[in-house]
């Protein structure tokens, strides 16, 4: 399995700008909302406006991969993108809807997003894909000192062991703490 990078906070902004300038607004918007909501790409691309409660700043969904319920608070960055997209495309059903004649009234495909994210990652020497948005949010939280238990809840992981593995915290790093913290 290929390992993808988590982007740092500065890299998150760099990738967003690159996507916006080189690949189009829809890809930049997917990246921005994806990083802010930490959803898997299948859940993100299947979002419909009818699911988004802007007044309550909430999104309730059942995650496709694991079948678990998830309640998300929409932050101002996500709301800004959602409101702009709604204003620009008032007749759309999907948040990230395709506007070509061949794929009318459908969300953008995972394959298309994956290809663009890979190309953008290559341009900044990062191995990124559609999962990098979720991983980047988790890593940013971890580096800011958010407890692993809370990150596990945000990512809807069943245990912290999964979250530690997800964040790339290895057994060697844990063992190194015995040398680093001689008391």
Buried (B, 14 or more C-beta within 10 A) or exposed (E): EEEBBBBBEEBBEBBBEBBBEEBEBBBBBBBBBBBBBBBBBEBBBBBEBEEBEBEEBEBEBEBEEEEEEBEBEBEEEBBBBBEEBBEEBEEBEBBBBBEEEEEEEBBBEBEBBBBBBBBBBEBEEBEBBBBBBBBBBBBBBBEEEEEBEEBBEBBBBEEBEEBBEBBBBEEEEEEEEEEEEEE
